[in-house]
Amino acid sequence: MERDESVRTACFLALDVLRAQFGDDLPYRGALDGGFAYRGGRVPFLNYQKGIYRASVQRGPAALSINTSHNSPYDDQETELGFSYAYRTGAIDQPDNRALRAAYLLAVPIVYFIGTGAGTYRPLYPCFVTEDDAASMRVVVSLGRMVGPLDEQAPVPLDDPLERRYAVRETRVRLHQARFRGRVLPAYRDRCAICRLKELRLLDAAHIVADLDPHGLPSISNGLSLCTIHHRAFDHDLVGISPDCTVHVASRLLEDDDGPMLDLLKGFDGSLIELPSRRIWQPSRERLALRFERFRRAG
Ligand SMILES: [Zn+2]
């Protein structure tokens, strides 16, 4: 059966180029929506409405990509060796499910596009469908890697269970961080809550307290949009935020007078942070209180 290797290779190469340009999280508009070049035409990367996608230029039966939107938990069913992905609901043998299951039977590399924000996707590739459970209508999607010299790299699955586990865990942590950022920054209108800096490339989503459930949907009320300097200062307890949302600068810094960088911190002592307009997005008072205790103890 056809494996559509040339289509898959063209797709991966095009994603490499987009990632070099945009970073790990690719905007749909202006990047992914252009598709990739293949034999004189353009081929879409994904079908975000359907999830499972097989391109019309393919001759083989297996899917080219699958995707999950940014507000659906991508790992509702835990598996250590990969991501659990549901068949399309309805009949088991509808074309989308046949394409997904063919990816398993043919062991072809696919792309898993995971939504990390409104309109952005992080492509994981090469991925392989390594388990197919028709009874629960789910597959397990595992990461692979590209091997060989740069100009003729071939995708291979990760076979060593330890390596797979490690890759999955690492990917989950990074995805969680990306999704957290994708939710928190827009809530703060892409500005630092302390200094109002509006420059996406210098903004982070800071956790108020460590995430109890790194697999669930990250909660905006456990986050703050902070510029890299204020994020760093917050992480090191040089800046604290009390439950009434007031900025406190560590006394050891206030006593110091040492140049313009310190003013970036000291100048905000006693000011209020900027809050998201929607109440449910605002930082949780309980979590701020917990975190502020730590700041106090650090002195
Ligand atoms: Zn700032």
Boltz pocket constraint, residues with backbone or C-beta under 6 A from the ligand:
constraints:
  - pocket:
      binder: B
      contacts: [[A, 192], [A, 193], [A, 194], [A, 195], [A, 196], [A, 197], [A, 226], [A, 227], [A, 228], [A, 229], [A, 230]]
      max_distance: 6.0
